[in-house]
Amino acid sequence: MFKFFSESFDNFKKKIANTTTALVNNVVDNMSQEEEFSEFVLDDMEDMLIGADLGVNYASELVDNLRNQNKIKPQDVKDYLKNEFKKVLTGNTKLNYRENELNIYFIAGVNGAGKTTLIGKLAYRFIKEGKKVLIAAGDTFRAAAEEQLDIWSKKAGADIVRRDKADPASVVYEAIQKAKNERYDVVLIDTAGRLQNKFNLMEELSKIKNVIDKNAPENLRECILVLDANTGQNGLQQAKVFTKAVDITSVALTKLDGSAKGAIILAIAKEMNLPVKLVGIGEKMEDLKDFDNEEFLNALFC
């Protein structure tokens, strides 16, 4: 449906340069000076991978594979890492969408991760494709959230259903009925992200999900978790919390440009089996891009 990165590959490579340095270049440069994998060298490599936010378990697994073997030398680490990362990044990264049907997207994530901006940019993209888009302001207890979403809907040219202080599930119900009656192509559902009270958060998200399941189960295309790339391993913990509340199907990673913690893409794929499908690499409306496993790996290692 959407074309992959509109800007050049070289430009995308620049956007993730900090992640490349932390995850690949630092490791490769250090290993290339060694003749063999001693315990000291392997420990050093593991520390660097963990420091790049690959995660303790995954970093340990990658290093353990190099123990007690003779085929792979320190000079081969670059190819070794690329091949191992390729095994993890196997999921479908294309955003689910069906033509001539209502498509509902449930957007979750902690406050400050960039949900509102992502919804606005995603609405803009759908509208540029000629789709009729409705936004459901499901975070009803934060006035600022609804105001910001209202501003973004106007920027994008989308319609919005908002009811300040109302029950979020009722707002979502109203949006679904409106979308069905007025033949919308897309509904984007904003939700709360108050992690300080996990029980209330999960109850609220589950209630909204139940409304969708009862009124339009065949139209739910994705439950997207929005993560800030700069949170690193905290993003993995967020993924676990939100997956308990709803069946997260994919991840949108915001603020990837300039972050050195893009390895969270690999950690989430490895531990949660969740594909990243969207990435934010700038502030412009057009800077929400489709993620592609192969392009990401090539940008990291070329």
N, C-alpha and C positions, 0 to 999 in steps of 0.2 A: 504493500500500500504506500508506504513512504520510501523515499530514496535515502540511501545511507549518506553519510556526511557530505554536505554540499560543498564544504571547503576542501582544500587539497589534503592529501595524506600527510604531507610535510607539516602543514599547519596543525593537524591533529597530533602529530608526533610531538610538536612543541608544547601543546597543551598538557601532555602527560609526561613531560620531561622530568619533573621532580620524582614521579613514581618510578620512571625508568632508572634514574640515578640510584634511588634507594633500594629498589628491588633487584636490579640486574647489574648495572655498571659497577657499583661498589663491591658486590660479591665477585664478579668476574675479574675485576682488576686485582683484587686481593688473592684470588685463587691462582691466577696466571703466573704468580711469582713462586709458586710452590711446585716441588717435584712429585710429591706423593701426599696422600690423605692421611696425615698423622691425626691423633686424637685432638691435639691442639688446633690443627687446621680445621678439622670438622666442627669443633666447638665454636671456633671463630665464625665459621660459615653459618652455623645455626643461630648464633647471636645476631648476625646481620639480617638474616631472613625474618627473625622475630621482630627486630627493630624496624623492619620495613612493613610491619603489620600484616604479615602473612599468617600469623597465628602460631601459637606454640605447638599444637598437635601436628599441623601440616608441615611446619618447618622441621620438626623432629623427624617426621616420616621421610622427608626428602633427604635429610642428612643420614639417617639410618640406612637408607638404600645404598649409600656409598661406602659403608663399612664392610670389611671382609670381601671385597671384590677387586678385580684387577683390570677390568675392561675400561672403566671410565677414569681418566686422569684429571687433575685439577685444571689442566688446559682445556678440557672438554666440558666444563661446567655450563658454559653458555648454551650449548646444544642440549645438554642434559635437562636444564631448567625449562627450556622451551618445549621439549618433548613431554615433560611431566605436566607442565601447565596446559598443554594441548589436550591431555587426557581428562583434565578436570573441566575445561570449557567446552562441553559437548552439547549443552542444552539449546533448545530453539530460542533464538533471541528476537524473533519477529513478533510484534505486538498483535495479539489475536483481534481480528475484526471480521465481521461478515457484512457484505454488501446487502442493501435493501432490507435490513433488519435493524431493530434497536440494539445498540451496543452499550452496555453499562460497565463502567470502570470504578471500582471501589479503591479509593486512595487513602492509605494509612501511613502513619509515621509520627515521630515525636515533634512537639512544637519546636520550631526553629530549624527543622531539617530542610525546609524549602517546599513543603506541600503546596502552599498557596501559589507560589511562583510557577511550580511545575504544572499545576492545573490550568493556570492562565496560558502558559506556553503550549500545553497540549491541546487546549481548546482552540488556540490560534492555528495550530497545525491542521486540525481536523477541518476547521472553517476554510482554510486555504485549499483544502481538498474538495471543497464544495459541500461539506456536511453541515447539517443543522444540529447545533450543540446546546445542551442545557446543563447548567451547573447546579448541584444541590449543596447548599451551605449547611453541612451537617455538624459543624463545630459551632453550636449555637450559644455556648456559654462564654465565649470570648468575643466581645463586641469588635475588637480589633481584627479578629480573623474574618468576620463577616464583611467588615468594611473593606478590607484588603481584597477579599475575593470579589466583591462587587466592583471594585476598581479594575481588577484584572479581567473580569467578564466584559466590561465595557471596552477595554483595550482590545480584547480578542474579537469582540463582536458576538459574544455568546449571550444567551438568556440565562437568568438565574432565579432559583427559588430560595428565598431566605425568610426566616421567621425568628426574629431575635428572641432569645430565651425560651423558645419552644422546645419540645421534646425532639431530639435529633431524628429519631426513627419516624416521627410524623412528617418531618420535612422531606425525608427521603421517600416516604410513601406518596406524598403530594407530587414530588418530582417525577416519580415513575408513572403515576396516572396521567400527568400532564404530557409526558413524553409519548405515552401510548396514544392518547387522544389527539395530539397535534403532530404526530408522525415525526418525531425527532430521530436523528440517526445515532446520536451519542448523548449519554448522561455521565457526567463526571461527578463523583460523590466525594466531597471533602469530609473528613472526620477529625475527632479530637485526638490529641496526642499527649495527654497528661500522665507521664510515667510515674509521677510521685505517688499516685494511687492506682496501682496496677489492677486491683480488683474492679474498681469502678470503671476504669478504662476498658477492660475486657468485657465487662457486662454491657457497656454502651455499644461497643463495636459488634458484639454478638447479636445484640438486639437489632441493629441496623442490618446486619447480614441476614437475619431471620426475615426481615421485611422484604428484602430482595428475593430470598428463597421462596417466600410465599406468593409474591406478586409478579415476579419476572425471572424465575430461575434459569430459563433458557436464554436469557439475554445478558447474563453476567459473563463478561469476557475475561476480565482480569481482576485480581486483588493485588494491587501494586503497593509495595512498601517503599517509601521514599527515605533514603539515607543520605546524610551529609558525608561526602568522601573524607572530610577532615576528622571525622570521629574515629576512623580506624577500627580497631577491634571492638569498640563500644557498639559499632554498627552490627556486629555479629550477635551481641547480647540483645539488641533491639529486635533483630530478626526473630530470635527465639521467643521473646515476649509476644510479639504481634502474631506469630504463627500459632501460638496457643489460643489466641482470640478468634482469628479467622484463618481460612486456608489461603495464606499468601501464595501467589502463583509466580510473581516476578518482582524484580527490584528496579527502581529508578535511582541512579546515583547522581546527586547534585554536587555542584562545586568541584568537579573533577579537575578542572583547569587550575593549575598551580598547586594542587595537593600532592603531597609525597606519600599518601596513604591509599593509593588506588589499588594496592594489593588486596584490599578487602573484597574486591570483585572475585578473586580466586578463593579466598577464605570462605566466603558465603557459598560459592559453587561447590566447594569441597565438603563443608560441614552440613550445609542445609539443602544442598541440591537445588538451589534457586538460581535461575538465570537472571543476569542483568539485561534489561531490554531497552532502557533509556538512560542517557547520560547528559548532564548539564555541563557545558564547557564554556559558559560565558553569560553575560547579562542580557544580550539581545533576545528578542522574541524567537529568532531563528536558531538560537544556541541550545535548544533541546534536540538531541540527536538520537537516532537509532544506534544501538550498540551492536557491534559485530565481533564475534570471538576472534576470527582470523585477523581482522584489521588491528585489533587490540594487541594481539601477540606480535604481529609484524612491527607495529609501532614500538613495542617494548624492546625487540631484539635486533631490528635492522641497524 
